[in-house]
Amino acid sequence: MFCPRSMVTCRQMTIIQQTFKLKLRVPDTVQVEQTRIEYAQAFDAVAVEGWTSGCTNGVELHHRTYRDLRSKLSLPSQLVITARMKAVESIKATKALKKLGKKVSCPKMTNPSVRFDARCYRIDWKSSEALLTLCGGRVRVPFHVDRQAAKFVGLKTCSADLVKRRRGWFLHIVVEVEVPNVPTTGRAVGVDRGIRKPAVTSDGLFLGKPRWRDIEEKALSLKSRLQAKGTRSATRHLKKVGAHLARFRRDCDHVLSKHLVASCEPGDTLVLEKLDGIRDSAKARHGAPRRRLHAWSFRRIGDLLRYKAALRGVVAAEVDPRDTSRRCPQCGLIDKRNRKDQSHFRCISCSFSRPADLVAAWNIRDLYEGTWAPAPRLPGRVNDPNAEPSSRQAPPFRAG
């Protein structure tokens, strides 16, 4: 799994942080498991202290909890510090959700993962060993470098997380990748993201495969039958189906974002809709539409697009999605009757007709470029200048 952490822009280079996995061959699982359990205890203790007192200052919580945790646990000092830092991050994130009206509770580490910083771990690429500071001292743990992880060998390592999965122990390592800055070309490509059609660009590319939705519907139908059955065997099978579906969705998002970025040249600008809060404002209230809406991973697609675009030298930008699916790119009329259904767009003023997702991608591009002129929301008089066709004609339709 590869995911972005942050981006730091310099004058000539852009530093991008990426995360990749290494499969560990743990020689002593007892020592690693003890470290994992005590790390969760340290996290929970700091979280309870910060949650009950309302304190989110890391230094203050360090003074309140460090000595007590060091006396009760055999956890190394640096791991106690990273557990405190992780707990503070969780408290702040939970309080931010509380301000938005969400129902939250004190953070608790249910699936413990141990965070290492530069002081408590080291990667030796030559011997394929990781030097980890655990309960009882430092341990050399061999690891396996697969084809994907080989791309990051020799890069500067930052923090790392020790994670236990069904297939064994993994070390999620954050590395820094330097990418040279590319001058902008001035060309913008609008992208309309959707549930039925995953992505449509203003260049006329319709990305995503119909079989993706068929596979997902089949898995969801199986999950529904297993939930209704309720036996122990069905519960075990349900976990496998859920994990398979999560991996499939993540792979689809990677493929989709990769194709979107590959359709642009270095220096282009990839324009997306800012979809924050769409689940609260959408009209899907129950049934299959609501399920598809809440399963839509638009945020993850956006995050993958940003870091993949930065690696290729493409700029990622966002615009307000308001009226992008209702505006006619030919005459500029904005009216909800222009879009009669999910797939078709037909202007009630000039009869301009194209696929609705393609029209939305054009509008997203025009809004970013500033060529979206003010227009009436209802048809005006015949001699109304705002109802006349705009000088910029819509580009020809091209199916991808």
DRENDO-1510 file (C-alpha; in Angstrom, 1 decimal, always signed):
<recs>
REC; n; res; u; v; w
REC; 1; MET; +0.0; +0.0; +0.0 .
REC; 2; PHE; +1.3; +3.4; -0.9 .
REC; 3; CYS; -0.2; +6.6; +0.4 .
REC; 4; PRO; +0.8; +10.3; +0.7 .
REC; 5; ARG; +1.7; +12.0; +4.0 .
REC; 6; SER; +2.6; +15.6; +3.1 .
REC; 7; MET; +4.3; +17.7; +0.5 .
REC; 8; VAL; +7.0; +20.4; +1.1 .
REC; 9; THR; +7.8; +22.7; -1.9 .
REC; 10; CYS; +11.3; +24.2; -2.3 .
REC; 11; ARG; +12.5; +26.5; -5.0 .
REC; 12; GLN; +13.6; +23.8; -7.4 .
REC; 13; MET; +12.4; +20.6; -5.8 .
REC; 14; THR; +9.2; +19.3; -4.2 .
REC; 15; ILE; +9.6; +16.8; -1.3 .
REC; 16; ILE; +6.8; +14.3; -1.1 .
REC; 17; GLN; +6.4; +11.8; +1.7 .
REC; 18; GLN; +5.1; +8.3; +0.8 .
REC; 19; THR; +4.3; +5.2; +2.8 .
REC; 20; PHE; +5.1; +1.7; +1.7 .
REC; 21; LYS; +5.1; -1.7; +3.4 .
REC; 22; LEU; +7.8; -4.2; +4.3 .
REC; 23; LYS; +6.9; -7.8; +5.3 .
REC; 24; LEU; +8.8; -8.7; +8.5 .
REC; 25; ARG; +10.1; -12.1; +9.6 .
REC; 26; VAL; +9.7; -11.6; +13.3 .
REC; 27; PRO; +12.0; -14.1; +15.2 .
REC; 28; ASP; +10.4; -13.5; +18.7 .
REC; 29; THR; +6.7; -12.8; +18.4 .
REC; 30; VAL; +6.3; -12.7; +22.3 .
REC; 31; GLN; +8.6; -9.7; +22.6 .
REC; 32; VAL; +6.9; -7.8; +19.7 .
REC; 33; GLU; +3.4; -8.7; +21.0 .
REC; 34; GLN; +4.3; -7.4; +24.5 .
REC; 35; THR; +5.5; -4.1; +23.0 .
REC; 36; ARG; +2.3; -3.8; +21.0 .
REC; 37; ILE; +0.1; -4.4; +24.1 .
REC; 38; GLU; +2.0; -2.0; +26.3 .
REC; 39; TYR; +2.0; +0.6; +23.6 .
REC; 40; ALA; -1.8; +0.5; +23.5 .
REC; 41; GLN; -1.9; +0.9; +27.2 .
REC; 42; ALA; +0.3; +4.0; +27.1 .
REC; 43; PHE; -1.9; +5.4; +24.3 .
REC; 44; ASP; -5.1; +4.8; +26.2 .
REC; 45; ALA; -3.7; +6.3; +29.4 .
REC; 46; VAL; -2.7; +9.5; +27.7 .
REC; 47; ALA; -6.0; +9.7; +25.8 .
REC; 48; VAL; -8.1; +9.3; +28.9 .
REC; 49; GLU; -6.1; +12.0; +30.7 .
REC; 50; GLY; -6.4; +14.4; +27.8 .
REC; 51; TRP; -10.1; +13.7; +27.2 .
REC; 52; THR; -11.2; +14.0; +30.8 .
REC; 53; SER; -9.1; +17.2; +31.5 .
REC; 54; GLY; -9.7; +18.7; +28.0 .
REC; 55; CYS; -6.0; +19.2; +27.5 .
REC; 56; THR; -4.6; +18.8; +24.0 .
REC; 57; ASN; -1.1; +20.3; +24.7 .
REC; 58; GLY; +1.5; +17.6; +24.1 .
REC; 59; VAL; +4.1; +19.0; +26.5 .
REC; 60; GLU; +1.5; +19.3; +29.3 .
REC; 61; LEU; +0.3; +15.7; +28.8 .
REC; 62; HIS; +3.9; +14.5; +28.7 .
REC; 63; HIS; +4.5; +16.0; +32.2 .
REC; 64; ARG; +1.3; +14.5; +33.5 .
REC; 65; THR; +1.7; +10.9; +32.2 .
REC; 66; TYR; +5.3; +10.2; +31.4 .
REC; 67; ARG; +6.7; +9.2; +34.8 .
REC; 68; ASP; +3.7; +7.1; +35.7 .
REC; 69; LEU; +3.8; +5.2; +32.5 .
REC; 70; ARG; +7.6; +4.6; +32.7 .
REC; 71; SER; +7.2; +3.1; +36.2 .
REC; 72; LYS; +4.3; +0.8; +35.3 .
REC; 73; LEU; +5.3; -0.3; +31.9 .
REC; 74; SER; +8.5; -1.8; +30.5 .
REC; 75; LEU; +8.0; +0.2; +27.3 .
REC; 76; PRO; +11.2; +2.1; +26.1 .
REC; 77; SER; +11.1; +5.8; +26.8 .
REC; 78; GLN; +10.9; +6.9; +23.1 .
REC; 79; LEU; +7.9; +4.6; +22.5 .
REC; 80; VAL; +6.2; +6.2; +25.4 .
REC; 81; ILE; +6.7; +9.6; +23.8 .
REC; 82; THR; +5.5; +8.4; +20.4 .
REC; 83; ALA; +2.4; +6.9; +22.0 .
REC; 84; ARG; +1.7; +10.2; +23.7 .
REC; 85; MET; +2.1; +12.1; +20.4 .
REC; 86; LYS; -0.2; +9.6; +18.7 .
REC; 87; ALA; -2.8; +10.0; +21.4 .
REC; 88; VAL; -2.7; +13.8; +21.2 .
REC; 89; GLU; -3.3; +13.6; +17.4 .
REC; 90; SER; -6.3; +11.4; +18.0 .
REC; 91; ILE; -7.8; +13.7; +20.7 .
REC; 92; LYS; -7.5; +16.7; +18.4 .
REC; 93; ALA; -9.1; +14.9; +15.5 .
REC; 94; THR; -11.9; +13.6; +17.8 .
REC; 95; LYS; -12.6; +17.1; +19.1 .
REC; 96; ALA; -12.7; +18.5; +15.6 .
REC; 97; LEU; -15.4; +16.0; +14.7 .
REC; 98; LYS; -17.2; +17.0; +17.9 .
REC; 99; LYS; -17.3; +20.6; +16.7 .
REC; 100; LEU; -19.0; +19.4; +13.5 .
REC; 101; GLY; -21.8; +17.9; +15.5 .
REC; 102; LYS; -20.6; +14.3; +15.3 .
REC; 103; LYS; -21.1; +11.8; +18.2 .
REC; 104; VAL; -17.7; +11.0; +19.5 .
REC; 105; SER; -16.1; +9.4; +22.6 .
REC; 106; CYS; -12.6; +9.1; +24.1 .
REC; 107; PRO; -10.1; +7.7; +21.6 .
REC; 108; LYS; -9.1; +4.0; +22.2 .
REC; 109; MET; -6.6; +1.9; +20.4 .
REC; 110; THR; -8.5; -1.2; +19.4 .
REC; 111; ASN; -6.0; -2.5; +16.8 .
REC; 112; PRO; -2.6; -1.4; +18.3 .
REC; 113; SER; +0.1; -0.3; +15.9 .
REC; 114; VAL; +3.5; +0.9; +17.3 .
REC; 115; ARG; +5.0; +4.1; +15.9 .
REC; 116; PHE; +8.8; +4.4; +15.6 .
REC; 117; ASP; +10.7; +7.6; +15.0 .
REC; 118; ALA; +14.2; +8.1; +13.8 .
REC; 119; ARG; +15.5; +7.5; +17.4 .
REC; 120; CYS; +14.1; +4.1; +17.9 .
REC; 121; TYR; +14.4; +2.3; +14.6 .
REC; 122; ARG; +16.8; +2.0; +11.6 .
REC; 123; ILE; +16.6; +0.3; +8.3 .
REC; 124; ASP; +19.7; -1.6; +6.9 .
REC; 125; TRP; +19.0; -2.1; +3.2 .
REC; 126; LYS; +22.2; -4.1; +2.6 .
REC; 127; SER; +21.5; -6.8; +5.1 .
REC; 128; SER; +17.7; -6.5; +4.7 .
REC; 129; GLU; +17.2; -6.0; +8.5 .
REC; 130; ALA; +15.3; -3.5; +10.6 .
REC; 131; LEU; +16.7; -2.5; +14.0 .
REC; 132; LEU; +13.7; -2.0; +16.3 .
REC; 133; THR; +13.7; -0.8; +19.9 .
REC; 134; LEU; +11.2; -3.0; +21.7 .
REC; 135; CYS; +10.5; -4.1; +25.3 .
REC; 136; GLY; +13.6; -5.7; +26.5 .
REC; 137; GLY; +16.1; -4.0; +24.1 .
REC; 138; ARG; +16.9; -3.6; +20.5 .
REC; 139; VAL; +16.1; -6.5; +18.1 .
REC; 140; ARG; +17.2; -7.1; +14.5 .
REC; 141; VAL; +14.3; -8.2; +12.4 .
REC; 142; PRO; +14.8; -9.5; +8.8 .
REC; 143; PHE; +12.4; -8.2; +6.2 .
REC; 144; HIS; +11.5; -9.1; +2.6 .
REC; 145; VAL; +11.7; -6.5; -0.2 .
REC; 146; ASP; +9.1; -7.2; -2.9 .
REC; 147; ARG; +8.9; -5.6; -6.3 .
REC; 148; GLN; +6.9; -2.6; -5.1 .
REC; 149; ALA; +9.1; -1.9; -2.1 .
REC; 150; ALA; +12.2; -2.1; -4.2 .
REC; 151; LYS; +11.3; +1.3; -5.7 .
REC; 152; PHE; +12.0; +3.0; -2.4 .
REC; 153; VAL; +15.3; +1.3; -1.4 .
REC; 154; GLY; +17.9; +3.9; -0.4 .
REC; 155; LEU; +15.5; +6.8; +0.1 .
REC; 156; LYS; +15.5; +8.8; +3.3 .
REC; 157; THR; +13.3; +7.2; +5.9 .
REC; 158; CYS; +11.2; +9.1; +8.4 .
REC; 159; SER; +8.8; +7.5; +10.8 .
REC; 160; ALA; +7.5; +3.9; +10.7 .
REC; 161; ASP; +4.5; +1.9; +12.1 .
REC; 162; LEU; +4.6; -1.7; +13.2 .
REC; 163; VAL; +1.3; -3.3; +12.2 .
REC; 164; LYS; +0.0; -6.8; +12.8 .
REC; 165; ARG; -2.2; -8.3; +10.0 .
REC; 166; ARG; -3.7; -11.7; +9.3 .
REC; 167; ARG; -0.7; -12.5; +7.1 .
REC; 168; GLY; +1.9; -11.5; +9.6 .
REC; 169; TRP; +3.8; -8.4; +10.8 .
REC; 170; PHE; +4.4; -5.4; +8.5 .
REC; 171; LEU; +6.4; -2.2; +8.9 .
REC; 172; HIS; +4.8; +0.8; +7.2 .
REC; 173; ILE; +7.7; +3.2; +6.5 .
REC; 174; VAL; +7.5; +6.8; +5.5 .
REC; 175; VAL; +10.1; +7.9; +3.0 .
REC; 176; GLU; +10.9; +11.3; +1.3 .
REC; 177; VAL; +10.9; +11.5; -2.5 .
REC; 178; GLU; +12.3; +14.5; -4.3 .
REC; 179; VAL; +10.6; +15.6; -7.5 .
REC; 180; PRO; +11.9; +18.5; -9.6 .
REC; 181; ASN; +9.4; +21.4; -10.1 .
REC; 182; VAL; +8.0; +21.7; -13.6 .
REC; 183; PRO; +6.9; +25.0; -15.2 .
REC; 184; THR; +3.1; +25.2; -15.8 .
REC; 185; THR; +1.7; +24.9; -19.3 .
REC; 186; GLY; -1.5; +26.9; -18.6 .
REC; 187; ARG; -3.6; +24.0; -19.7 .
REC; 188; ALA; -6.4; +22.9; -17.3 .
REC; 189; VAL; -8.3; +19.5; -17.3 .
REC; 190; GLY; -11.6; +19.3; -15.5 .
REC; 191; VAL; -12.5; +16.1; -13.7 .
REC; 192; ASP; -16.1; +15.2; -12.7 .
REC; 193; ARG; -16.1; +12.4; -10.2 .
REC; 194; GLY; -19.3; +10.3; -9.7 .
REC; 195; ILE; -20.7; +7.1; -8.4 .
REC; 196; ARG; -22.1; +5.6; -11.7 .
REC; 197; LYS; -19.2; +6.9; -13.8 .
REC; 198; PRO; -16.1; +7.1; -11.6 .
REC; 199; ALA; -14.4; +9.9; -13.5 .
REC; 200; VAL; -14.9; +11.9; -16.7 .
REC; 201; THR; -12.4; +14.5; -17.9 .
REC; 202; SER; -13.0; +17.6; -20.0 .
REC; 203; ASP; -10.9; +16.0; -22.7 .
REC; 204; GLY; -13.7; +13.5; -23.3 .
REC; 205; LEU; -12.2; +10.5; -21.4 .
REC; 206; PHE; -14.6; +8.3; -19.5 .
REC; 207; LEU; -12.5; +6.4; -17.0 .
REC; 208; GLY; -13.6; +3.4; -14.9 .
REC; 209; LYS; -14.9; +0.0; -15.9 .
REC; 210; PRO; -18.6; -1.1; -15.7 .
REC; 211; ARG; -17.4; -4.4; -14.2 .
REC; 212; TRP; -16.2; -2.6; -11.1 .
REC; 213; ARG; -19.8; -1.9; -10.1 .
REC; 214; ASP; -20.9; -5.4; -10.9 .
REC; 215; ILE; -18.2; -6.9; -8.7 .
REC; 216; GLU; -19.1; -4.5; -5.8 .
REC; 217; GLU; -22.8; -5.3; -6.1 .
REC; 218; LYS; -22.1; -9.0; -6.1 .
REC; 219; ALA; -20.0; -8.7; -2.9 .
REC; 220; LEU; -22.6; -6.5; -1.2 .
REC; 221; SER; -25.3; -9.0; -2.0 .
REC; 222; LEU; -23.2; -11.8; -0.5 .
REC; 223; LYS; -22.6; -9.7; +2.6 .
REC; 224; SER; -26.3; -9.1; +3.0 .
REC; 225; ARG; -27.0; -12.8; +2.9 .
REC; 226; LEU; -24.3; -13.7; +5.3 .
REC; 227; GLN; -25.5; -11.0; +7.8 .
REC; 228; ALA; -29.0; -12.4; +7.6 .
REC; 229; LYS; -27.7; -15.9; +8.3 .
REC; 230; GLY; -25.8; -14.9; +11.4 .
REC; 231; THR; -24.0; -18.2; +12.1 .
REC; 232; ARG; -20.3; -18.4; +13.3 .
REC; 233; SER; -19.3; -19.7; +9.9 .
REC; 234; ALA; -21.1; -16.9; +8.2 .
REC; 235; THR; -19.5; -14.3; +10.5 .
REC; 236; ARG; -16.0; -15.6; +9.6 .
REC; 237; HIS; -16.9; -15.6; +5.9 .
REC; 238; LEU; -18.3; -12.0; +6.3 .
REC; 239; LYS; -14.9; -10.8; +7.5 .
REC; 240; LYS; -13.2; -12.2; +4.5 .
REC; 241; VAL; -15.7; -10.7; +2.1 .
REC; 242; GLY; -15.4; -7.3; +3.8 .
REC; 243; ALA; -11.6; -7.4; +3.6 .
REC; 244; HIS; -11.7; -8.4; +0.0 .
REC; 245; LEU; -14.2; -5.6; -0.9 .
REC; 246; ALA; -12.0; -3.0; +0.9 .
REC; 247; ARG; -8.9; -4.2; -1.1 .
REC; 248; PHE; -10.8; -4.2; -4.3 .
REC; 249; ARG; -12.1; -0.6; -3.8 .
REC; 250; ARG; -8.6; +0.6; -2.9 .
REC; 251; ASP; -7.2; -1.0; -6.0 .
REC; 252; CYS; -9.9; +0.7; -8.2 .
REC; 253; ASP; -9.0; +4.1; -6.7 .
REC; 254; HIS; -5.4; +3.6; -7.4 .
REC; 255; VAL; -6.1; +2.5; -11.0 .
REC; 256; LEU; -8.5; +5.4; -11.5 .
REC; 257; SER; -6.1; +8.1; -10.1 .
REC; 258; LYS; -3.2; +6.7; -12.1 .
REC; 259; HIS; -5.1; +6.9; -15.4 .
REC; 260; LEU; -6.3; +10.4; -14.6 .
REC; 261; VAL; -2.8; +11.7; -13.9 .
REC; 262; ALA; -1.4; +9.8; -16.9 .
REC; 263; SER; -3.9; +11.6; -19.2 .
REC; 264; CYS; -2.2; +14.9; -18.3 .
REC; 265; GLU; +1.2; +16.2; -19.3 .
REC; 266; PRO; +3.8; +17.6; -16.8 .
REC; 267; GLY; +2.9; +21.2; -16.1 .
REC; 268; ASP; -0.9; +20.8; -16.6 .
REC; 269; THR; -3.5; +21.5; -14.0 .
REC; 270; LEU; -5.9; +18.8; -12.9 .
REC; 271; VAL; -9.1; +20.5; -11.5 .
REC; 272; LEU; -11.4; +18.6; -9.1 .
REC; 273; GLU; -14.6; +19.5; -7.3 .
REC; 274; LYS; -14.4; +20.2; -3.6 .
REC; 275; LEU; -16.8; +17.6; -2.3 .
REC; 276; ASP; -16.4; +18.2; +1.5 .
REC; 277; GLY; -19.8; +17.6; +3.2 .
REC; 278; ILE; -21.5; +16.0; +0.2 .
REC; 279; ARG; -22.8; +13.1; +2.3 .
REC; 280; ASP; -24.7; +15.5; +4.5 .
REC; 281; SER; -26.1; +17.6; +1.6 .
REC; 282; ALA; -27.0; +14.8; -0.8 .
REC; 283; LYS; -30.6; +13.7; -1.2 .
REC; 284; ALA; -30.0; +9.9; -0.9 .
REC; 285; ARG; -31.7; +9.0; +2.4 .
REC; 286; HIS; -32.2; +5.3; +2.3 .
REC; 287; GLY; -31.8; +2.1; +0.3 .
REC; 288; ALA; -29.2; +1.4; -2.4 .
REC; 289; PRO; -28.5; +5.1; -3.3 .
REC; 290; ARG; -27.6; +5.9; +0.3 .
REC; 291; ARG; -25.4; +2.8; +0.6 .
REC; 292; ARG; -23.5; +3.7; -2.6 .
REC; 293; LEU; -23.1; +7.3; -1.5 .
REC; 294; HIS; -21.5; +6.3; +1.8 .
REC; 295; ALA; -19.3; +3.7; +0.1 .
REC; 296; TRP; -18.0; +6.3; -2.3 .
REC; 297; SER; -14.4; +7.0; -1.6 .
REC; 298; PHE; -14.1; +10.4; -3.2 .
REC; 299; ARG; -11.7; +11.7; -0.5 .
REC; 300; ARG; -9.3; +8.9; -1.0 .
REC; 301; ILE; -9.4; +9.3; -4.8 .
REC; 302; GLY; -8.6; +13.0; -4.3 .
REC; 303; ASP; -5.6; +12.2; -2.0 .
REC; 304; LEU; -4.2; +9.7; -4.4 .
REC; 305; LEU; -4.6; +12.1; -7.3 .
REC; 306; ARG; -2.7; +14.8; -5.4 .
REC; 307; TYR; +0.4; +12.9; -4.6 .
REC; 308; LYS; +0.5; +11.0; -8.0 .
REC; 309; ALA; +0.0; +14.3; -9.7 .
REC; 310; ALA; +2.9; +15.8; -7.8 .
REC; 311; LEU; +5.2; +12.9; -8.7 .
REC; 312; ARG; +4.4; +13.6; -12.4 .
REC; 313; GLY; +4.7; +17.4; -12.2 .
REC; 314; VAL; +1.0; +18.0; -12.5 .
REC; 315; VAL; -0.8; +20.6; -10.4 .
REC; 316; ALA; -4.0; +19.6; -8.5 .
REC; 317; ALA; -6.6; +22.3; -7.8 .
REC; 318; GLU; -10.2; +22.4; -6.5 .
REC; 319; VAL; -13.2; +24.5; -7.3 .
REC; 320; ASP; -16.7; +24.9; -5.8 .
REC; 321; PRO; -19.0; +22.2; -7.3 .
REC; 322; ARG; -22.1; +24.4; -7.1 .
REC; 323; ASP; -24.1; +24.4; -10.4 .
REC; 324; THR; -21.4; +22.6; -12.3 .
REC; 325; SER; -23.9; +20.0; -13.4 .
REC; 326; ARG; -26.7; +22.5; -14.2 .
REC; 327; ARG; -24.9; +25.1; -16.3 .
REC; 328; CYS; -25.1; +25.0; -20.1 .
REC; 329; PRO; -21.5; +25.5; -21.5 .
REC; 330; GLN; -23.1; +26.8; -24.7 .
REC; 331; CYS; -25.3; +29.6; -23.5 .
REC; 332; GLY; -24.4; +29.8; -19.8 .
REC; 333; LEU; -28.0; +29.1; -18.5 .
REC; 334; ILE; -28.1; +27.6; -15.0 .
REC; 335; ASP; -31.2; +25.6; -14.3 .
REC; 336; LYS; -31.9; +22.3; -12.6 .
REC; 337; ARG; -34.2; +21.3; -15.5 .
REC; 338; ASN; -31.2; +21.2; -17.8 .
REC; 339; ARG; -30.3; +17.8; -16.3 .
REC; 340; LYS; -33.3; +15.6; -16.5 .
REC; 341; ASP; -31.6; +12.5; -15.2 .
REC; 342; GLN; -28.2; +11.3; -14.1 .
REC; 343; SER; -26.8; +10.6; -17.6 .
REC; 344; HIS; -28.2; +13.2; -19.9 .
REC; 345; PHE; -27.9; +17.0; -20.2 .
REC; 346; ARG; -30.2; +19.1; -22.5 .
REC; 347; CYS; -30.4; +22.9; -22.1 .
REC; 348; ILE; -34.0; +24.2; -22.0 .
REC; 349; SER; -32.9; +27.4; -23.7 .
REC; 350; CYS; -30.6; +26.5; -26.6 .
REC; 351; SER; -31.2; +22.7; -26.7 .
REC; 352; PHE; -27.5; +22.0; -26.3 .
REC; 353; SER; -27.2; +18.2; -25.5 .
REC; 354; ARG; -24.3; +16.2; -24.3 .
REC; 355; PRO; -23.5; +13.5; -21.6 .
REC; 356; ALA; -24.2; +15.1; -18.2 .
REC; 357; ASP; -20.8; +14.1; -16.7 .
REC; 358; LEU; -18.9; +15.5; -19.7 .
REC; 359; VAL; -20.7; +18.8; -19.4 .
REC; 360; ALA; -19.9; +18.9; -15.7 .
REC; 361; ALA; -16.2; +18.4; -16.5 .
REC; 362; TRP; -16.3; +21.3; -19.0 .
REC; 363; ASN; -17.9; +23.5; -16.4 .
REC; 364; ILE; -15.3; +22.6; -13.7 .
REC; 365; ARG; -12.5; +23.5; -16.2 .
REC; 366; ASP; -14.2; +26.8; -17.2 .
REC; 367; LEU; -14.8; +27.7; -13.6 .
REC; 368; TYR; -11.1; +27.3; -12.8 .
REC; 369; GLU; -10.0; +29.2; -15.9 .
REC; 370; GLY; -12.3; +32.1; -15.1 .
REC; 371; THR; -14.3; +31.8; -18.3 .
REC; 372; TRP; -17.5; +31.0; -16.5 .
REC; 373; ALA; -19.4; +34.3; -17.0 .
REC; 374; PRO; -22.5; +35.3; -14.9 .
REC; 375; ALA; -25.7; +33.9; -16.4 .
REC; 376; PRO; -29.4; +33.9; -15.4 .
REC; 377; ARG; -30.8; +30.9; -13.6 .
REC; 378; LEU; -34.0; +31.1; -15.6 .
REC; 379; PRO; -34.6; +31.7; -19.3 .
REC; 380; GLY; -34.6; +35.5; -20.0 .
REC; 381; ARG; -36.2; +37.5; -22.7 .
REC; 382; VAL; -35.4; +36.8; -26.4 .
REC; 383; ASN; -33.2; +40.0; -26.5 .
REC; 384; ASP; -31.6; +39.3; -23.2 .
REC; 385; PRO; -27.8; +39.5; -23.8 .
REC; 386; ASN; -27.1; +37.0; -21.0 .
REC; 387; ALA; -29.2; +34.4; -22.9 .
REC; 388; GLU; -27.1; +34.7; -26.0 .
REC; 389; PRO; -24.5; +31.9; -26.7 .
REC; 390; SER; -21.2; +32.6; -25.2 .
REC; 391; SER; -18.1; +33.3; -27.3 .
REC; 392; ARG; -16.5; +30.1; -26.1 .
REC; 393; GLN; -18.1; +27.1; -27.8 .
REC; 394; ALA; -18.1; +23.7; -26.1 .
REC; 395; PRO; -15.4; +21.4; -27.4 .
REC; 396; PRO; -16.5; +18.4; -29.6 .
REC; 397; PHE; -17.5; +15.3; -27.8 .
REC; 398; ARG; -15.0; +12.5; -27.8 .
REC; 399; ALA; -15.6; +9.2; -26.0 .
REC; 400; GLY; -12.7; +7.6; -24.2 .
</recs>
